Amino acid sequence: MKFVHKVSKGTRFNQIYIPKEMERVFEVGDLVEIKLIEKKSKLYYSKNLKKLGEFKERLIQEIFNSLKKFNEIKQIFVVGSFLTKIDYNDIDLILVLKDKALTNKNFKDKLNNILISKLQFRFHLLLIPENKFFELEKICPLTRNMLFYFVSDKPFEISKETILDKNHIKFLLMMPEDLLEIKSNSRVFYDNLRRIITIEMFLENKTYNLDVIESELKKLFGEALFNYLRNNEPIDDKIITNLREIIKSKLKKIKSKLEEV
């Protein structure tokens, strides 16, 4: 990116500084060509997120700098526990892409390998085509929940408009429904109960952060079991039976609410 401009003298904000030792080279009235060498990265915070410390901000800048050469990427969002917790296992990124075809595994692996080699962190990448992203921010409880806290490379404000897409909600409920029959580890039960609470809040026209959702989970089965599930500790058949009863009750309530609309 470049432009041609005439050298002038004055105090206007958009003038370019010329070093004193080069005043004889660049004189008033000369035509010069200005070329962008490197775009300055700026961090755009969601309104709900407090300012991060210097280490995390610098790391996010490095992420943006590592990915900005890919013109296929429309916008980058850093989301998840990295923004709000001291203990985080990886860094979650939402990458909004210009082309649906770029969501393929090869492109995702390429980006992931670049980030890991440069920054020595584990990353979880979610690649979404631009048109699909703007649809999901209105219809998907999980997407809206992820975007409650974010840092992005471009300005963004989540839409206040929500649309109830019954088919999409039913799709999101498929995994919790599977747990009524399939045996899985405790973390999977935790993630799916968190999903159910998020969907419930969406149907009540509420979008909350993870802390509020986790608080609701603690009320459901107590702090001790909450920590067991979140930390993926072994659980016995009796606990699994109780968790399935909670899931079954919640699913019934959600489906009943969907039928009313």
C-alpha positions in Angstrom: 0.0 0.0 0.0 1.4 3.4 -1.0 0.5 7.0 -2.0 2.0 10.1 -3.5 2.0 13.4 -1.6 3.5 16.8 -1.9 5.9 17.9 0.9 4.4 20.8 2.7 5.3 22.9 5.8 3.0 23.5 8.7 1.4 21.9 11.8 -1.4 19.8 10.4 -2.0 16.5 12.2 -1.6 14.3 9.1 1.8 15.7 8.1 4.8 13.4 8.0 7.9 14.2 10.1 11.1 14.6 8.1 14.4 14.4 10.1 16.3 17.7 10.3 19.4 16.2 8.7 17.3 15.4 5.5 15.8 18.8 5.0 18.0 19.5 2.0 16.9 16.2 0.4 13.2 16.6 0.9 12.1 20.2 0.3 8.7 21.9 0.3 6.9 21.2 -3.0 8.7 17.9 -3.6 6.5 15.0 -4.6 7.3 11.9 -2.5 5.9 8.3 -2.4 4.8 7.0 1.0 4.9 3.2 1.3 3.5 1.2 4.2 6.2 -1.2 5.5 4.4 -2.7 8.5 0.9 -2.0 9.9 0.8 -1.2 13.6 -1.3 -3.8 15.5 -3.9 -2.5 17.8 -5.8 -4.4 20.5 -9.6 -4.0 20.5 -11.2 -5.2 23.8 -14.8 -6.3 24.3 -16.6 -3.9 26.6 -16.9 -6.6 29.3 -13.1 -7.3 29.6 -10.8 -5.5 31.9 -7.4 -4.5 30.6 -4.9 -7.3 30.5 -1.3 -7.3 31.9 1.7 -6.4 29.8 2.7 -10.1 29.3 -0.7 -11.2 27.9 -1.0 -8.0 25.7 2.4 -8.6 24.2 1.6 -12.2 23.5 -1.6 -11.3 21.8 0.3 -8.7 19.7 2.6 -11.5 18.7 -0.3 -13.7 17.7 -1.8 -10.9 15.5 1.6 -10.2 13.9 2.1 -13.9 13.2 -1.2 -14.2 11.4 -1.6 -10.8 9.7 0.3 -11.9 6.6 -2.5 -14.2 5.7 -4.9 -12.1 3.6 -7.5 -14.9 3.9 -8.1 -14.0 7.6 -10.7 -11.2 7.9 -10.5 -10.9 11.7 -8.9 -12.5 14.7 -10.5 -13.0 18.2 -8.6 -14.2 21.2 -11.2 -15.7 23.6 -11.5 -18.2 26.4 -9.8 -18.7 29.8 -6.5 -17.1 28.7 -8.2 -13.7 29.0 -9.7 -14.2 32.5 -7.8 -17.0 34.3 -4.3 -17.3 35.7 -4.3 -21.1 35.0 -5.1 -21.8 31.3 -4.1 -24.8 29.3 -4.1 -23.2 25.8 -5.1 -20.1 23.9 -8.4 -20.1 22.1 -8.7 -18.2 18.8 -11.6 -17.5 16.5 -10.4 -16.8 13.0 -13.0 -15.2 10.7 -12.1 -16.2 7.1 -13.0 -14.7 3.7 -13.5 -18.0 2.0 -15.4 -21.1 3.3 -12.9 -23.4 1.6 -10.1 -22.2 3.9 -11.7 -23.9 6.9 -10.1 -27.1 5.7 -7.7 -29.0 8.0 -4.5 -28.2 6.0 -5.0 -24.5 6.4 -5.8 -24.8 10.0 -2.8 -27.0 10.7 -0.6 -24.6 8.8 -1.7 -21.7 11.0 -1.4 -23.8 14.2 2.1 -24.9 13.4 3.2 -21.3 12.7 1.8 -20.1 16.1 3.3 -23.0 18.0 6.8 -22.6 16.5 6.9 -18.9 17.1 5.2 -18.6 20.5 5.7 -22.0 22.1 2.1 -22.2 23.4 -0.7 -24.6 22.6 -3.6 -23.1 20.6 -7.2 -24.1 19.9 -8.3 -22.6 16.6 -11.9 -22.2 15.4 -12.1 -21.2 11.8 -15.4 -19.7 10.6 -16.3 -18.2 7.2 -17.3 -14.6 7.4 -21.0 -15.0 6.4 -21.4 -17.9 8.8 -19.8 -16.0 11.7 -22.3 -13.1 11.4 -25.1 -15.7 11.4 -23.7 -17.5 14.4 -23.4 -14.4 16.5 -27.2 -14.0 16.4 -28.4 -17.6 16.6 -25.7 -19.5 18.6 -25.6 -19.3 22.4 -22.1 -20.8 22.4 -20.7 -18.3 20.0 -22.2 -15.4 21.9 -20.9 -16.8 25.1 -17.4 -17.1 23.7 -17.5 -13.4 22.5 -18.6 -12.1 25.9 -14.8 -11.6 26.5 -12.5 -11.1 23.6 -9.5 -9.2 22.3 -9.5 -8.6 18.5 -7.3 -7.1 15.9 -10.3 -5.0 14.6 -13.2 -3.2 16.2 -16.2 -5.4 16.9 -19.4 -5.3 18.9 -21.6 -8.3 19.2 -25.1 -7.8 17.8 -27.8 -7.0 20.2 -30.2 -8.8 18.0 -30.7 -12.5 18.6 -32.7 -15.0 16.4 -34.1 -18.2 17.7 -33.2 -20.9 15.2 -34.8 -24.0 16.6 -32.9 -26.4 14.4 -29.6 -24.9 15.5 -30.5 -25.3 19.2 -31.6 -28.9 18.6 -28.2 -29.5 16.9 -26.4 -28.1 20.0 -28.4 -30.5 22.2 -27.4 -33.6 20.3 -24.2 -34.1 22.3 -25.8 -33.7 25.8 -28.5 -36.2 24.5 -25.8 -38.7 23.6 -24.6 -38.6 27.2 -27.9 -40.1 28.4 -26.7 -43.4 26.7 -23.0 -43.1 26.2 -20.5 -43.4 29.0 -17.8 -40.7 29.0 -15.3 -39.0 31.2 -16.2 -36.4 33.8 -14.9 -33.4 31.8 -17.3 -34.2 28.9 -20.2 -34.2 31.4 -19.0 -30.8 32.7 -18.7 -29.3 29.2 -22.1 -30.5 28.2 -23.8 -29.3 31.4 -22.1 -25.9 30.8 -23.5 -26.0 27.2 -27.0 -26.7 28.5 -26.9 -23.7 31.0 -25.7 -21.5 28.2 -28.6 -22.5 26.0 -31.1 -22.0 28.8 -29.8 -18.4 29.3 -30.0 -17.7 25.6 -33.6 -18.8 25.6 -34.2 -16.3 28.4 -32.5 -13.5 26.3 -29.4 -13.5 28.6 -25.7 -13.7 27.7 -23.4 -14.3 30.7 -19.8 -14.8 31.2 -18.3 -18.1 32.2 -18.1 -17.2 35.9 -21.8 -16.8 36.1 -22.4 -20.1 34.2 -19.9 -21.9 36.5 -21.7 -20.5 39.5 -25.0 -22.0 38.2 -23.2 -25.4 37.8 -22.0 -25.2 41.4 -25.6 -24.7 42.6 -26.6 -27.8 40.6 -24.3 -30.3 42.1 -22.1 -28.6 44.8 -18.5 -27.3 44.7 -16.8 -30.6 45.4 -18.4 -32.4 42.4 -18.0 -29.3 40.3 -14.2 -29.4 40.8 -14.2 -33.2 40.2 -15.9 -32.7 36.8 -13.9 -29.7 35.7 -10.6 -31.4 36.6 -11.7 -34.6 34.8 -11.4 -36.7 37.9 -12.8 -40.3 37.9 -16.5 -40.6 38.8 -18.5 -43.7 39.7 -21.7 -45.0 38.1 -23.9 -43.5 40.9 -22.6 -40.0 40.1 -23.1 -40.6 36.3 -26.7 -41.6 37.0 -27.3 -38.4 38.9 -25.7 -36.3 36.2 -27.9 -38.0 33.6 -31.0 -37.2 35.6 -29.9 -33.5 35.7 -29.3 -33.5 31.9 -32.6 -35.3 31.2 -34.5 -32.7 33.3 -32.8 -29.8 31.7 -33.3 -31.1 28.2 -37.0 -31.6 28.9 -37.3 -28.0 30.1 -35.5 -26.6 27.0 -37.5 -28.6 24.5 -40.7 -27.6 26.2 -39.7 -24.0 25.9 -38.9 -24.4 22.2 -42.3 -25.8 21.6 -43.9 -22.8 23.2 -42.3 -20.4 20.8 
